[in-house]
Amino acid sequence: MIEPSRPRVDDLWSRFASDGTLDADEERELMTALAADETLAAELIRDERLQGTLSALGRVERDGAAFARQFTERVAAERDVRRFVSKVDRRVRAELPARRQRRVFLWLAVPAAAVLALAPFVARRKPATRPAIVSGGTDSEARPAKGRSTQVPPAGAIVATVERVQGEAFILDRGRKQPARTGAVITVGQGLFTVGRGSNARIAFADRTSLEVRGDSAVGQIDDTQAGKGLFVARGSVDAQVAPQPPGRPMIISTPHAEATVLGTRLALLIGQTSTRLEVLEGRVSFARHVGGEPVVVESGQYSLAAEDKADKLQVGSKPRGSALLVVGSLTLSTSDQLLKERVESLGFEVLVRGGGAPDVGELHRAAVVLISSTVNSVDVLIGYRELPVPVVVWEPWVFDDLGMTGAKEDGDCDAENGTGEAVIKNPAHPIAAQLSGTVQLQSGSLPKGKINFRGKPMMSWGIPGPHAQWIATWPGRPERAVAFAYERGAAMPGMPAAPARRVGLFLWDDTPQYLTEAGWSLFDAAVLWSVEEPRP
């Protein structure tokens, strides 16, 4: 078969992106072109990435859930587009009934992020029994009425109105976007997304239920049926004020990882690449993963985190701890920085990720704690952090001296070296010691070469703090080196007369979070939590 020309491919792609109307031969043409030209496939997918994410939400059929899971399992592992296309096509054709095959293969043109988002959304649409619904201010359960109608409103029916727009926001309808302006209407199945960290938009339903869409966020499939309100949050952060809903007609807010079911409450959702965090500000919400596990009830002042790589029961935490500012070397997070971000989120923080350079002063002062990763270049964090009256936890050893926590001699007063991954707990009574004692293994002792460094041994950051520091753990055989140390607010430090707020230095290094033991994670957790606690009088 002759490969189609570029103009022909552009025409096929445009028609697919706008309304999905291609016959079987045309779909085969497009698939052949994508399989034959990696650059072309990447270019088209990149051009349609944002529109495709939300428009695809309206195209999926029942069989799309299984395909979406298969797609996302493979897309990260397969680098060769030709092999990937052919493999997925063979698997789909083998698993799906013939009547479904023609529609499904074009999922290959949808970005991985979109496909990942679809599986839980389709699961939400299945007529399965819903979990118990918990409303604000009452302990009664409300279940869907038997035989209730799930009729979808006619196309074009208005479900919400744009009340306010700041910055850039767009309404999406099957891949086509238009600027979102105050007073604009959102009809059934449409979506809304914001562009830029400072952008946000507020939409309201007829019953005054409202949704605040924060910066760089995307919401799709907004609807209001006889079964209740619903929407899908693909990424970013949203705040919802849900008016009391009729019995049996809850509002369902779905994300790539979980689903929140409410009758009337205030809540906030933060959706990352691998997890969804729910915070309930008023009332009570039923929260459940899409795959596996029982739903949990999250009450006012509590939070819960649903991570895609964890199948254990959802945990509910109390007293949200505010925001944590994670300063990293690249906004495309490394595996270790991603692990640390999710760990901090599980402790009850909303994590904001920032790169090096001059920080946003207002953002700094609003943070409950600042975390400085070793992936950042030390020269990029000199401005704004040294005298910051906010707790700082740092594991970049060449920032220890910049913050005044050690002497100014790098490679002498602070450094990172190969070790065994062990530490000696010097002060087991300190909260950061996490009830550990003696010599403990903080990182796996046997590591693949190249994962940590060419020697295949754990790297550990260390510093030589001043006499007013609290020494929690030291390097085995080198008691003058601290691998976990802290200063109370007001304590004298080698480089400053008084610590502006609590300061903690830790042993972590670029890649070692991937190899932390339970003891290592316990020390990290305890350090972050101690840093934000109010000192006892």
matplotlib code that plots the C-alpha trace (Angstrom):
import matplotlib.pyplot as plt

x = [0.0, 1.3, 1.9, -0.4, 1.1, 1.4, -1.5, -3.6, -2.6, -3.3, -6.8, -7.5, -6.2, -8.2, -11.4, -10.7, -9.9, -13.0, -15.7, -14.1, -15.8, -13.5, -14.4, -12.5, -10.2, -9.4, -8.7, -6.3, -4.5, -4.0, -2.8, -0.3, 1.1, 1.5, 3.2, 5.6, 6.8, 7.7, 8.3, 4.9, 3.1, 4.9, 4.1, 0.4, 0.0, 1.7, -0.5, -3.7, -2.5, -4.7, -7.7, -7.4, -7.4, -10.8, -12.4, -11.5, -13.5, -16.6, -15.7, -15.0, -17.2, -17.6, -14.7, -12.4, -11.7, -9.9, -8.0, -7.0, -5.4, -3.5, -2.4, -1.0, 0.8, 2.7, 3.2, 5.8, 7.8, 7.7, 10.0, 9.6, 6.4, 6.2, 6.5, 4.1, 1.4, 1.5, 1.5, -1.4, -3.4, -2.9, -3.9, -7.0, -8.1, -7.6, -9.5, -12.5, -15.5, -15.4, -18.0, -15.8, -12.5, -12.9, -13.6, -10.9, -7.7, -7.7, -7.1, -3.5, -3.7, -4.8, -2.0, -1.1, -2.3, -5.8, -6.0, -4.9, -7.7, -10.4, -10.4, -11.7, -14.2, -15.7, -15.8, -17.8, -20.3, -21.0, -24.3, -22.7, -23.9, -22.5, -20.9, -22.8, -23.1, -22.4, -23.9, -22.7, -24.2, -25.9, -25.0, -27.7, -26.8, -28.4, -28.4, -29.5, -33.2, -33.9, -34.7, -33.9, -33.4, -29.9, -31.2, -28.5, -29.8, -30.0, -26.9, -26.6, -28.4, -26.9, -25.5, -23.3, -22.2, -18.8, -18.9, -15.4, -12.2, -8.7, -5.8, -6.4, -9.2, -10.9, -14.1, -13.6, -16.1, -14.8, -11.3, -12.4, -11.6, -13.0, -12.0, -14.0, -15.5, -17.6, -21.2, -20.4, -22.4, -21.2, -23.4, -23.6, -20.3, -18.1, -15.0, -12.9, -9.1, -6.9, -3.4, -0.7, -0.2, -1.9, -5.0, -8.3, -12.0, -15.2, -18.2, -21.6, -24.6, -28.2, -28.5, -25.4, -23.0, -19.7, -16.3, -13.1, -10.7, -7.1, -4.1, -3.0, -6.0, -8.4, -12.0, -14.0, -17.5, -19.4, -23.0, -26.2, -28.5, -31.4, -28.8, -27.0, -24.2, -20.8, -17.5, -14.0, -10.9, -8.0, -5.2, -4.5, -6.4, -10.1, -12.2, -15.9, -18.7, -21.5, -25.1, -27.3, -28.3, -31.5, -31.5, -30.3, -28.7, -25.2, -22.5, -19.7, -16.3, -14.0, -10.2, -7.7, -7.2, -10.4, -13.9, -15.6, -19.3, -21.0, -24.5, -23.5, -20.1, -17.0, -13.9, -10.6, -9.0, -5.3, -4.6, -1.0, 0.5, 0.2, -2.2, -5.4, -5.6, -9.0, -9.4, -12.8, -13.4, -17.1, -19.4, -18.4, -17.5, -17.3, -13.9, -12.9, -10.2, -11.4, -9.6, -9.8, -10.5, -13.5, -14.6, -13.7, -15.5, -13.5, -14.9, -14.5, -10.9, -9.6, -7.8, -7.2, -4.7, -5.4, -2.1, -2.2, 0.6, -0.9, -3.7, -4.0, -6.9, -7.2, -6.1, -7.8, -5.7, -6.8, -5.8, -4.4, -1.0, -1.0, 1.4, 4.9, 7.2, 9.5, 12.5, 14.0, 16.5, 13.9, 10.2, 10.1, 10.5, 13.0, 11.8, 13.2, 11.7, 8.4, 8.6, 9.4, 6.6, 4.0, 5.4, 5.0, 1.4, 0.7, 1.7, -1.2, 0.5, -0.4, 3.0, 3.9, 6.9, 9.3, 12.7, 15.7, 16.1, 14.5, 11.4, 7.9, 8.2, 4.5, 4.5, 7.4, 5.8, 2.5, 4.3, 4.2, 7.6, 10.2, 11.9, 15.2, 16.1, 19.7, 18.7, 18.8, 21.9, 23.1, 23.8, 20.1, 18.8, 20.9, 18.3, 15.3, 15.9, 18.6, 16.6, 13.2, 11.1, 9.6, 10.9, 13.3, 14.3, 17.3, 19.2, 21.4, 24.7, 26.2, 23.2, 23.9, 26.6, 24.5, 21.7, 24.3, 23.7, 27.4, 30.7, 31.4, 34.0, 32.4, 33.9, 35.1, 32.1, 29.5, 29.6, 28.2, 30.1, 29.8, 28.9, 27.0, 23.6, 23.8, 23.6, 24.2, 21.3, 23.0, 19.9, 17.1, 14.9, 14.6, 11.3, 13.2, 14.9, 11.4, 12.0, 15.1, 18.2, 21.7, 23.0, 20.2, 20.1, 18.6, 19.2, 19.6, 23.1, 23.3, 22.4, 22.7, 25.7, 24.9, 21.8, 23.5, 27.0, 29.6, 30.6, 27.1, 27.2, 24.7, 25.5, 24.8, 24.8, 26.5, 27.4, 29.3, 26.8, 27.5, 27.4, 23.8, 22.5, 20.5, 22.5, 20.1, 22.3, 25.9, 28.0, 29.3, 32.8, 32.8, 31.0, 31.9, 29.7, 25.9, 23.6, 20.5, 20.6, 18.3, 18.2, 15.3, 14.1, 16.4, 19.4, 22.8, 24.2, 27.7, 26.7, 23.9, 23.4, 19.9, 17.9, 14.9, 12.8, 13.4, 16.1, 16.8, 19.6, 19.2, 21.2, 19.4, 21.0, 19.7, 18.7, 18.7, 15.0, 14.3, 16.3, 15.1, 14.3, 11.4, 13.8, 14.9, 11.4, 10.6, 13.4, 12.3, 8.7, 9.6, 11.9, 9.2, 6.6, 8.9, 9.8, 6.3, 5.3, 5.1, 8.0, 7.1, 7.4]
y = [0.0, 3.4, 5.7, 8.7, 12.2, 14.8, 16.9, 13.8, 12.9, 16.5, 16.2, 12.9, 14.1, 17.3, 15.4, 12.9, 15.7, 17.7, 15.0, 11.5, 10.7, 8.5, 5.4, 2.1, 2.7, 6.2, 5.1, 2.5, 5.2, 7.3, 4.4, 3.5, 7.0, 7.1, 3.7, 4.7, 8.1, 8.7, 12.4, 12.9, 10.9, 12.9, 16.2, 15.5, 14.2, 17.2, 19.6, 18.0, 17.1, 19.5, 19.4, 15.6, 15.2, 16.5, 15.8, 12.2, 12.1, 12.4, 9.7, 6.8, 3.7, 1.0, -1.0, 2.1, 1.4, -1.8, -0.4, 2.7, 0.6, -1.4, 1.7, 3.4, 0.3, 0.2, 3.8, 4.6, 1.5, 1.6, 4.1, 2.8, 4.1, 1.5, -1.4, 0.2, 0.8, -2.7, -4.3, -2.3, -2.9, -6.7, -6.7, -4.6, -6.7, -9.9, -8.7, -6.6, -7.8, -7.1, -4.4, -2.4, -2.7, 0.1, 2.8, 1.8, 1.8, 5.6, 5.8, 5.6, 9.3, 10.3, 11.4, 9.0, 11.6, 11.6, 7.8, 7.6, 10.0, 8.0, 4.7, 6.0, 8.3, 5.3, 3.4, 6.3, 6.0, 2.3, 1.4, -0.2, 0.3, 3.4, 3.6, 5.1, 8.9, 11.0, 14.5, 17.5, 17.8, 14.4, 10.8, 9.4, 7.4, 8.1, 5.5, 5.8, 5.0, 1.8, 2.3, 6.0, 7.6, 8.2, 10.1, 12.4, 15.9, 16.9, 18.2, 21.9, 21.9, 24.6, 23.1, 25.9, 29.5, 31.1, 33.7, 34.9, 34.5, 35.7, 35.2, 32.7, 30.1, 28.2, 26.2, 22.9, 21.1, 17.9, 19.3, 22.8, 25.6, 29.1, 31.7, 31.5, 34.9, 36.0, 35.2, 32.4, 29.2, 25.7, 23.0, 19.3, 17.5, 20.5, 21.2, 24.1, 24.6, 27.3, 28.2, 29.6, 29.4, 32.8, 31.9, 30.7, 30.6, 30.2, 28.4, 28.0, 25.6, 26.8, 25.7, 27.9, 24.9, 26.5, 25.3, 27.3, 26.0, 27.0, 27.7, 25.1, 22.9, 21.0, 19.9, 17.8, 16.3, 18.8, 17.6, 17.8, 14.8, 13.3, 11.1, 14.1, 16.5, 15.2, 16.3, 15.0, 16.8, 15.7, 17.7, 20.6, 21.9, 22.7, 24.0, 23.0, 24.6, 22.0, 23.1, 20.6, 17.9, 16.0, 12.5, 9.9, 12.7, 13.3, 15.2, 12.9, 14.5, 12.0, 12.2, 9.8, 8.1, 8.4, 9.6, 11.9, 11.6, 14.5, 15.8, 19.2, 20.4, 22.4, 20.5, 20.9, 18.5, 18.5, 16.1, 15.2, 12.7, 9.8, 10.8, 12.7, 14.5, 15.4, 18.0, 18.5, 22.0, 21.5, 18.5, 14.9, 13.2, 9.6, 9.0, 5.9, 4.6, 3.5, 0.2, -1.8, -0.9, 0.3, 3.9, 6.0, 8.9, 12.1, 14.7, 18.4, 19.3, 15.9, 14.8, 11.6, 10.7, 8.2, 7.1, 5.0, 2.7, 1.8, -0.8, -0.6, 0.9, 4.7, 6.5, 9.6, 12.2, 15.0, 18.6, 19.5, 21.1, 23.8, 24.1, 22.9, 24.5, 21.9, 23.5, 21.2, 21.3, 20.6, 21.1, 17.7, 15.8, 13.1, 9.8, 10.6, 14.2, 12.7, 10.1, 12.9, 15.1, 12.3, 11.4, 15.0, 15.0, 11.9, 13.8, 16.2, 19.0, 20.6, 20.5, 23.4, 22.6, 25.4, 25.6, 27.5, 31.2, 34.2, 32.8, 34.3, 36.1, 35.9, 32.2, 31.7, 33.4, 31.5, 28.2, 26.1, 24.7, 25.0, 21.8, 22.1, 19.1, 18.1, 18.2, 22.0, 23.9, 25.6, 28.9, 29.1, 29.2, 32.0, 34.7, 34.8, 31.6, 32.5, 34.8, 33.4, 33.2, 29.9, 26.4, 24.9, 21.3, 20.9, 17.9, 19.8, 19.8, 22.8, 24.8, 24.0, 26.7, 29.2, 29.0, 29.5, 26.0, 24.9, 26.6, 28.2, 25.6, 23.3, 19.8, 20.5, 21.7, 20.1, 17.5, 14.3, 11.0, 7.3, 5.3, 2.2, 3.9, 3.6, 6.2, 6.2, 7.7, 10.1, 11.6, 8.9, 11.2, 13.8, 13.7, 13.6, 10.3, 8.7, 6.4, 4.8, 4.0, 2.5, 2.0, 2.0, 1.3, 4.3, 3.2, -0.1, -1.3, -3.1, -0.9, -1.3, 0.5, 3.7, 4.2, 6.1, 6.6, 4.6, 2.7, 1.5, 2.7, 5.0, 8.7, 10.6, 14.3, 15.5, 18.7, 19.8, 22.0, 24.4, 23.7, 25.0, 22.5, 19.4, 16.4, 13.5, 11.1, 10.9, 9.1, 5.7, 6.0, 9.8, 11.2, 14.8, 14.5, 14.9, 13.3, 14.6, 17.8, 20.7, 24.2, 25.6, 29.1, 31.7, 29.2, 30.5, 29.0, 29.1, 31.5, 33.5, 34.8, 33.3, 30.9, 32.8, 29.6, 25.9, 24.5, 20.8, 19.2, 15.7, 12.9, 12.5, 12.7, 12.9, 9.3, 7.8, 8.3, 5.4, 3.1, 4.4, 1.8, 2.1, 3.7, 6.2, 7.3, 7.5, 10.0, 12.0, 12.1, 13.0, 15.8, 17.4, 17.2, 18.5, 21.5, 22.8, 22.0, 24.9, 24.9, 24.0, 26.9]
z = [0.0, -1.0, 2.0, 1.9, 1.2, 3.9, 2.6, 2.6, 6.2, 7.3, 5.8, 7.5, 10.8, 10.7, 9.9, 12.7, 15.2, 14.4, 14.3, 14.0, 10.7, 8.7, 6.9, 7.3, 4.4, 5.5, 9.0, 7.6, 5.6, 8.7, 10.7, 8.0, 8.0, 11.7, 11.7, 8.9, 10.1, 13.8, 13.3, 11.7, 14.4, 17.2, 15.4, 15.0, 18.5, 19.9, 17.9, 19.1, 22.6, 24.6, 22.3, 22.0, 25.8, 26.3, 23.0, 23.4, 26.6, 24.4, 21.9, 24.1, 24.0, 26.6, 25.2, 25.5, 29.2, 28.6, 25.6, 27.6, 30.3, 27.7, 25.9, 29.0, 30.1, 26.9, 25.8, 28.4, 27.6, 23.8, 22.1, 18.5, 17.0, 14.3, 16.7, 19.1, 16.6, 15.2, 18.7, 19.9, 16.7, 17.0, 20.7, 20.1, 17.1, 19.1, 22.1, 20.8, 18.9, 15.2, 15.4, 17.8, 15.9, 13.4, 16.0, 18.5, 16.6, 16.2, 19.9, 18.7, 17.8, 21.3, 23.6, 26.5, 29.0, 27.4, 27.4, 31.0, 31.8, 30.0, 31.8, 35.1, 33.3, 31.4, 34.7, 36.2, 33.3, 33.9, 35.5, 38.5, 42.0, 43.5, 46.9, 49.7, 49.3, 52.3, 52.5, 54.4, 57.9, 58.1, 58.8, 56.6, 53.4, 50.1, 47.4, 43.7, 43.3, 41.4, 37.8, 37.9, 34.5, 33.2, 30.1, 28.8, 28.0, 24.3, 22.6, 23.1, 26.4, 28.8, 32.0, 33.4, 32.8, 33.0, 35.8, 35.8, 33.8, 34.8, 32.3, 29.5, 29.6, 26.8, 26.3, 24.5, 22.4, 20.6, 19.9, 19.0, 21.4, 21.9, 24.4, 27.6, 28.5, 31.3, 30.6, 28.1, 28.4, 28.7, 27.1, 27.9, 27.3, 26.8, 28.8, 30.0, 30.5, 31.7, 30.3, 32.6, 36.4, 37.0, 35.1, 36.6, 35.7, 37.7, 36.3, 38.0, 37.5, 37.8, 41.5, 42.3, 42.5, 41.4, 40.3, 40.5, 37.8, 38.8, 36.6, 34.1, 34.7, 32.4, 33.1, 30.6, 30.2, 32.3, 32.4, 34.5, 33.9, 35.7, 37.4, 38.7, 37.9, 36.7, 35.4, 34.8, 36.0, 33.7, 35.4, 37.6, 40.6, 41.2, 44.1, 44.2, 46.2, 45.8, 46.6, 48.3, 45.7, 45.5, 47.0, 44.5, 42.3, 43.6, 41.9, 40.7, 40.2, 38.5, 37.9, 36.3, 39.7, 41.8, 42.1, 44.7, 45.3, 47.1, 47.9, 49.1, 50.5, 49.8, 48.6, 46.7, 44.3, 43.3, 40.3, 39.6, 37.1, 39.5, 42.2, 43.2, 46.5, 48.0, 50.7, 52.3, 53.7, 54.7, 54.9, 54.1, 50.8, 49.7, 47.9, 46.0, 43.6, 40.2, 40.5, 43.8, 47.4, 49.3, 49.4, 52.4, 54.0, 54.1, 56.6, 57.1, 57.8, 56.4, 53.2, 51.3, 48.6, 45.8, 44.1, 41.0, 42.1, 45.5, 45.9, 49.7, 51.4, 51.1, 54.1, 55.6, 57.3, 59.5, 59.7, 56.2, 56.8, 54.1, 51.1, 50.7, 48.1, 46.5, 44.7, 42.0, 39.2, 36.5, 36.3, 34.5, 37.7, 38.1, 39.5, 42.9, 43.0, 41.9, 44.8, 47.3, 46.0, 46.4, 49.8, 51.0, 49.6, 51.6, 54.7, 54.0, 52.1, 48.8, 47.0, 44.6, 42.4, 41.4, 39.7, 40.7, 40.3, 42.0, 43.9, 44.1, 47.4, 48.1, 47.4, 49.7, 52.6, 52.1, 52.2, 55.4, 54.5, 51.7, 50.5, 48.5, 46.5, 45.7, 42.0, 42.1, 41.3, 44.6, 42.8, 41.9, 45.4, 46.9, 46.6, 48.9, 51.0, 53.4, 55.6, 54.9, 58.1, 56.9, 57.8, 55.3, 54.8, 52.5, 51.1, 48.6, 50.6, 48.9, 50.0, 53.7, 53.8, 51.7, 54.3, 57.1, 58.5, 58.2, 57.7, 54.3, 53.1, 50.6, 50.4, 53.9, 55.9, 53.6, 50.8, 49.4, 49.3, 48.7, 51.7, 52.9, 53.2, 57.0, 59.7, 63.5, 65.4, 67.9, 69.5, 69.5, 71.7, 69.0, 67.0, 63.7, 64.9, 64.4, 67.4, 65.7, 67.5, 67.0, 63.4, 60.9, 57.1, 55.4, 51.8, 50.2, 50.6, 47.2, 44.3, 40.5, 39.1, 37.3, 39.3, 42.0, 40.6, 38.8, 41.9, 42.5, 46.2, 48.0, 48.0, 51.2, 51.8, 55.1, 56.9, 59.9, 61.8, 64.6, 68.4, 68.7, 66.1, 67.1, 65.9, 65.0, 63.0, 61.9, 59.3, 60.5, 61.7, 61.1, 64.1, 63.1, 60.0, 60.5, 58.0, 59.8, 61.8, 62.7, 64.2, 66.2, 65.2, 66.8, 67.3, 66.4, 63.2, 61.8, 59.0, 60.8, 64.3, 64.5, 62.4, 60.9, 61.3, 61.8, 59.5, 58.7, 56.8, 55.5, 54.0, 50.6, 47.2, 43.6, 43.0, 46.5, 47.3, 44.9, 47.3, 50.7, 53.3, 55.7, 58.2, 55.6, 54.8, 58.5, 59.0, 56.0, 57.2, 60.7, 59.5, 57.3, 60.1, 62.8, 60.7, 60.6, 64.2, 66.7, 69.1, 72.6, 75.1]

ax = plt.figure().add_subplot(projection="3d")
ax.plot(x, y, z, "-o")
ax.set_aspect("equal")
plt.show()
